Amino acid sequence: MKNVVERFLKYVKFDTESDEFSETCPSSKKQLNLANELVKELNELNLTDVSVDENGYVMATLPSNSDKDLPFIGFIAHMDTSPDMSGANVNPQIVENYDGNDIVLNDDNNIILSPKDFPSLKDYVGKTLITTDGTTLLGADDKAGIAEIMSAVEFLVNNPDIKHGDIKIAFTPDEEIGRGADLFDVKKFNADFAYTVDGGPIGELEYENFNAAGVTINVNGRNVHPGSAKNKMINSSLIAIEFNSMLPIFDKPEYTDGYEGFYHLIDMKGTVENSSLRYIIRDHDKEKFENKKNLIKDIADFLNKKYGENTVNFELKDQYYNMKEKILPVMHIVDTAKQAMEECNVEPLICPIRGGTDGARLSFMGLPCPNMFTGGHNFHGKYEYICIESMVKAVEVIVKIVQLYSEK
């Protein structure tokens, strides 16, 4: 299955960075370049119903080769890369037989991938890694998932003795900016259930994720010459700081783990006259999630009483919910993936996602969709890397899932 590496190295050369400030879909037209390449490759594999629509969603079907009534299984990955760091001019480096020491990503800028900072590197001694050159992200999130799905499909095409029902494939735009499922046509996809191949280290299997909301706080002040400001000036920047200070100090990403939720300040701007704060709110527990949102309102109400009506306004919008409630009634899809990993000598790591996934929204759209590993680490930045042996195992697990359902 060496093709998985060749595919991955080809796909990361496509600049597919999404644009959170764009209102189009896809948010960046350059994502269509990779979409069109995937359509070409899917046609070369003789899949049916191959298409890319005007919004950049690629879909295809590997038709059933069995007389049995087998489930239609979907596999999904996203084409875009995070706007957190450039995905243009990606120059992957291959580190063979990794020795457990520092990896120099960029000598000129002294950028080092070190096990002192990233202890998980020690798990890959003797393995082959693909890293960045220290100037861009790598794009394993989620071009590794695309490469793994494509390689698994190619293996199934070339091994028709492995029986299966319809295998449904989809590659989506704009997952990194939370819009990957916005225009996903579940009816057209026509799968009974699916897996997003969009996780991290080998063995990850996830069917729980955060409930998520985004909120923008707008603070209105009053600017007066500081020499005559007494009892007149209202400094919106100071009120914004006060607002932030009233949130629980340890409910922040840097202090939380596991099932612990948080408020994450992602942007702030301010003058005396007007200021704004942007947060994301996360919690696995629905009740705690609602309490976190209610606290935003309570703080705004308090500050408006203190400084005057309409001093603080906010816009809060739910983004996605924990897919657990949609997966539990069809838990066989998690159990089968777990069994597939075990039969491929991969230790399943069932854990909650401390983030979101297209699978969460798709689950609420009627397509139950847990998430499985790609093999990558340190997504969205220059320290991103992936283990080739893990990528090969991901391909094997996808094929094994298909096999197991043919035997049920």
C-alpha positions, -999 to 999 in steps of 0.1 A, spaced: 0 0 0 29 23 -8 5 43 -29 -9 60 2 24 79 6 27 88 -30 -9 101 -30 -3 121 2 29 138 -11 10 148 -42 -21 161 -24 -2 183 0 12 202 -30 -22 216 -36 -28 248 -17 -63 244 -3 -64 268 26 -99 278 35 -110 314 42 -132 321 72 -140 356 59 -153 344 26 -190 339 21 -187 316 -9 -186 278 -9 -160 266 -12 -146 296 7 -115 295 -15 -117 285 -52 -83 269 -51 -99 240 -32 -115 231 -65 -81 223 -80 -77 193 -56 -114 184 -61 -109 181 -98 -78 160 -94 -97 136 -71 -126 134 -96 -100 124 -122 -85 97 -100 -119 84 -90 -128 80 -127 -95 63 -134 -105 37 -107 -138 32 -126 -160 43 -97 -196 53 -106 -216 84 -98 -184 105 -97 -191 142 -94 -180 175 -80 -208 200 -75 -207 238 -77 -198 240 -40 -168 217 -42 -183 185 -28 -168 154 -44 -188 122 -43 -184 87 -58 -195 51 -54 -177 18 -55 -206 -4 -65 -216 -35 -46 -200 -68 -57 -221 -90 -35 -254 -107 -38 -260 -102 -1 -280 -73 13 -250 -54 28 -249 -19 43 -239 11 22 -207 24 41 -194 59 36 -159 73 41 -154 110 42 -124 134 45 -120 171 39 -98 189 13 -92 222 29 -63 231 53 -65 254 83 -61 292 78 -40 292 110 -9 288 89 -1 288 52 -7 256 32 10 270 1 44 257 -12 44 228 13 78 210 11 75 177 30 106 162 45 109 124 50 127 112 81 136 75 77 143 52 107 137 80 132 163 79 160 143 96 188 163 128 187 156 164 176 146 168 139 158 200 123 129 213 102 146 245 91 182 252 98 182 288 87 154 297 112 165 272 138 131 255 139 134 222 157 108 194 161 119 180 195 107 152 217 113 176 246 84 196 234 65 168 217 70 136 237 48 115 214 78 115 190 94 89 212 66 65 201 80 65 166 116 55 170 125 33 141 95 45 120 94 68 90 80 103 95 69 130 72 74 165 85 72 201 73 102 222 64 93 246 92 77 273 70 42 259 64 18 234 79 19 199 64 -17 193 55 -21 159 70 -53 173 83 -69 160 62 -50 151 31 -38 121 49 -74 110 53 -80 116 15 -49 95 6 -59 67 29 -95 65 16 -83 66 -20 -57 39 -14 -83 17 4 -107 21 -25 -79 12 -50 -72 -19 -30 -108 -29 -30 -110 -23 -68 -80 -45 -73 -92 -72 -49 -128 -80 -60 -127 -112 -38 -134 -88 -9 -172 -86 -10 -189 -54 0 -221 -34 -5 -220 0 -21 -190 20 -7 -197 57 -7 -168 83 -9 -170 120 -2 -144 147 0 -156 180 14 -145 217 15 -142 241 44 -142 217 74 -115 238 90 -138 269 92 -168 249 105 -187 247 72 -178 213 59 -213 199 64 -232 230 54 -242 219 19 -234 182 22 -262 163 4 -269 134 27 -297 121 4 -274 121 -27 -246 104 -7 -270 76 2 -250 58 29 -264 40 59 -236 53 80 -201 67 75 -167 73 90 -148 106 88 -111 97 84 -99 129 101 -84 119 135 -49 121 149 -25 94 163 -29 57 153 -58 40 170 -79 70 177 -116 62 174 -140 89 184 -178 92 187 -180 120 213 -172 157 206 -178 191 220 -210 210 220 -199 242 204 -209 279 202 -193 311 190 -199 344 206 -189 380 198 -190 406 225 -193 442 215 -186 470 240 -197 506 234 -178 533 253 -176 571 254 -145 589 243 -137 622 259 -105 641 261 -85 625 289 -79 660 304 -116 665 311 -127 629 313 -137 626 350 -172 611 353 -176 613 316 -154 588 298 -164 552 295 -134 532 282 -147 503 262 -113 485 262 -113 484 300 -148 471 301 -138 444 276 -110 434 299 -134 434 329 -157 411 309 -129 386 303 -118 387 339 -153 376 350 -151 343 332 -138 313 352 -100 316 352 -94 279 348 -120 273 321 -95 279 293 -80 255 268 -45 257 284 -60 245 317 -84 218 305 -83 183 292 -105 152 287 -142 161 292 -135 196 306 -149 224 286 -137 260 281 -141 295 269 -114 304 244 -107 340 235 -97 339 198 -97 376 189 -98 410 206 -98 446 193 -104 478 211 -103 516 214 -118 538 240 -150 541 219 -156 505 207 -141 471 216 -149 436 206 -140 401 219 -146 368 201 -148 335 219 -156 299 212 -174 280 239 -170 242 243 -182 214 265 -191 178 260 -219 179 286 -250 196 273 -261 210 306 -226 225 313 -226 239 278 -259 257 284 -246 270 317 -215 284 300 -237 302 275 -259 316 302 -229 330 320 -221 352 290 -256 367 293 -253 371 330 -220 390 327 -234 412 300 -264 420 321 -242 429 351 -220 452 331 -250 469 315 -264 476 350 -230 489 361 -222 511 331 -255 517 314 -279 500 290 -264 487 257 -229 491 269 -223 454 263 -241 435 235 -234 400 223 -241 377 194 -241 340 203 -246 312 178 -245 274 183 -221 257 159 -225 219 164 -235 194 191 -221 162 206 -228 134 182 -228 108 210 -266 108 212 -268 100 175 -242 72 176 -254 53 206 -285 38 188 -262 24 161 -232 16 183 -223 -13 160 -204 12 137 -180 20 166 -178 -16 177 -170 -28 142 -143 -1 137 -128 -12 171 -128 -48 160 -112 -39 127 -84 -21 145 -77 -50 168 -76 -74 138 -51 -51 122 -29 -51 153 -39 -15 162 -48 -7 198 -81 12 197 -79 45 216 -115 55 222 -116 91 234 -137 122 232 -128 147 205 -116 180 220 -129 198 190 -154 193 163 -158 172 132 -179 172 102 -191 138 115 -209 156 144 -231 177 121 -236 149 96 -248 127 125 -275 153 133 -283 154 96 -292 117 96 -258 102 87 -242 86 118 -205 93 115 -178 85 140 -142 96 134 -111 75 130 -74 81 129 -51 92 101 -18 90 120 -10 127 122 2 149 150 4 187 158 -21 197 131 -24 233 119 12 244 123 48 240 113 54 212 138 29 189 121 41 154 113 27 120 103 40 85 106 40 65 73 34 32 91 3 47 108 -10 58 74 -6 23 60 -25 9 91 -53 34 84 -57 20 49 -58 -16 63 -84 -6 89 -107 9 63 -105 -23 42 -110 -44 73 -142 -25 83 -156 -33 48 -146 -70 52 -162 -73 86 -195 -59 74 -195 -84 45 -192 -112 70 -220 -101 93 
